[in-house]
């Protein structure tokens, strides 16, 4: 299960807080949450501190967001390591 909470942070943009497991079945929901804001990806900030697991597809999706300018503002050690060292 994945819980997504979106909050506006004024000039800093939006924060998407993800809690739970980012698995392939939930990627469409996350993509929808990102696109519904209709804002520049560079103004989206991800709070990944509550993620307990990310599968390969979830990792690829997060990496795509980061390539487009989305920033991570909070992150668990697990997710930090995952994003630092891609799976092979």
Backbone torsions as a table, in degrees:
resi	resn	phi	psi	omega
1	UNK	NA	143.8	178.7
2	UNK	-128.6	129.1	174.3
3	UNK	-107.9	130.5	-179.4
4	UNK	-119.5	124.1	177.5
5	UNK	-120.6	126.9	179.8
6	UNK	-110.2	131.6	175.9
7	UNK	-137.3	143.0	179.3
8	UNK	-86.3	136.8	-178.6
9	UNK	-118.9	38.3	177.5
10	UNK	60.9	-129.7	-177.5
11	UNK	-65.6	-23.2	-179.0
12	UNK	-74.7	-13.0	178.7
13	UNK	105.7	-138.5	-176.1
14	UNK	-123.6	149.0	173.4
15	UNK	-113.4	126.7	171.5
16	UNK	-105.1	114.3	179.5
17	UNK	-97.8	122.9	-179.4
18	UNK	-108.7	131.3	179.1
19	UNK	-133.7	135.5	178.9
20	UNK	109.8	-138.1	-176.8
21	UNK	-115.2	127.5	175.7
22	UNK	-93.9	97.9	-177.8
23	UNK	-116.3	161.1	-178.9
24	UNK	-46.3	-44.4	-178.7
25	UNK	-62.1	-19.9	-177.0
26	UNK	-99.7	-3.9	-177.0
27	UNK	-63.8	-38.7	179.0
28	UNK	-61.6	-38.0	177.7
29	UNK	-64.7	-41.4	178.5
30	UNK	-67.2	-41.7	177.7
31	UNK	-61.0	-40.7	178.0
32	UNK	-64.1	-43.9	178.3
33	UNK	-61.0	-38.9	179.5
34	UNK	-69.2	-40.5	-176.3
35	UNK	-80.5	-27.9	179.9
36	UNK	-63.6	-31.0	179.5
37	UNK	-66.3	-23.9	179.5
38	UNK	48.0	47.3	178.4
39	UNK	-126.2	164.0	177.8
40	UNK	-59.9	129.0	179.7
41	UNK	-53.8	-24.3	179.9
42	UNK	-71.6	-11.6	178.0
43	UNK	-103.5	8.0	176.9
44	UNK	-100.7	130.0	178.6
45	UNK	-116.9	133.8	-178.9
46	UNK	-103.1	129.1	171.5
47	UNK	-104.1	103.4	-175.4
48	UNK	-104.3	13.3	-175.9
49	UNK	-62.9	-27.3	-177.5
50	UNK	-92.5	3.6	178.0
51	UNK	-77.1	130.0	180.0
52	UNK	-105.0	-16.5	179.8
53	UNK	-160.1	144.8	176.2
54	UNK	-136.7	124.1	177.1
55	UNK	-85.3	179.0	-175.1
56	UNK	-58.7	-43.5	-179.9
57	UNK	-66.0	-38.2	177.3
58	UNK	-64.9	-40.4	177.2
59	UNK	-61.7	-44.6	179.5
60	UNK	-62.5	-40.3	179.1
61	UNK	-64.4	-45.5	178.5
62	UNK	-60.0	-42.9	179.4
63	UNK	-61.9	-38.2	176.8
64	UNK	-62.8	-42.9	177.1
65	UNK	-60.1	-43.9	-179.6
66	UNK	-64.4	-38.8	177.6
67	UNK	-63.1	-29.7	-179.0
68	UNK	-86.2	1.1	174.3
69	UNK	108.3	-4.0	176.1
70	UNK	-66.2	141.6	-177.1
71	UNK	-111.7	151.5	173.8
72	UNK	-98.2	124.5	-179.4
73	UNK	-105.8	-17.3	175.7
74	UNK	-152.3	144.3	-173.4
75	UNK	-158.1	137.7	174.1
76	UNK	-72.1	160.6	177.5
77	UNK	-59.8	-38.7	179.2
78	UNK	-58.8	-50.5	-177.3
79	UNK	-69.9	-36.6	177.5
80	UNK	-58.5	-46.7	178.5
81	UNK	-63.7	-41.4	-179.6
82	UNK	-60.2	-44.7	-178.8
83	UNK	-74.5	-25.8	179.0
84	UNK	-76.2	-35.0	-175.9
85	UNK	-127.9	100.0	-178.3
86	UNK	-61.4	149.0	175.8
87	UNK	-69.5	151.8	179.0
88	UNK	-111.5	NA	NA
